[in-house]
């Protein structure tokens, strides 16, 4: 288990009811972590619809996580 800091933006922040959390997880990749959080918070977006940043750098969803990482899940943003 690793302690990971997670931050949410836009629709994900609304669905989670907070802008972030720290959690112990067995997830090995950002995709596994997102799926765990999707089940926990009821996120409606599929993993393929979001972007992920790990320690302030965009990464693919299969990026391996390490203890202490900060993971930011970014949903698609519509502008006008």
DANORHU-V628340 format. One record per backbone hydrogen bond with DSSP energy under -1.0 kcal/mol. CO is the residue of the C=O (numbers start at 1). NH is the residue of the N-H. E is the energy in kcal/mol with one decimal. If there is no record, write none. Layout:
CO/NH/E  CO/NH/E
This chain:
2/25/-2.4  3/68/-3.2  4/23/-2.5  5/71/-3.4  6/21/-2.3  7/73/-2.1  9/12/-1.4  10/14/-2.0  11/15/-2.5  12/16/-2.5  13/17/-1.6  19/8/-2.5  21/6/-3.4  23/4/-2.7  25/2/-2.7  28/65/-2.6  29/33/-2.1  30/34/-2.7  31/35/-2.3  32/36/-2.1  33/37/-2.5  34/38/-2.8  35/39/-2.0  36/40/-1.9  37/41/-3.0  38/42/-1.8  46/49/-2.0  47/50/-1.5  51/74/-2.9  52/59/-2.5  53/72/-2.9  57/54/-2.8  60/63/-2.0  61/31/-2.5  63/30/-1.5  66/69/-2.0  69/5/-2.7  70/55/-3.0  71/7/-2.5  72/53/-2.3  74/51/-2.8
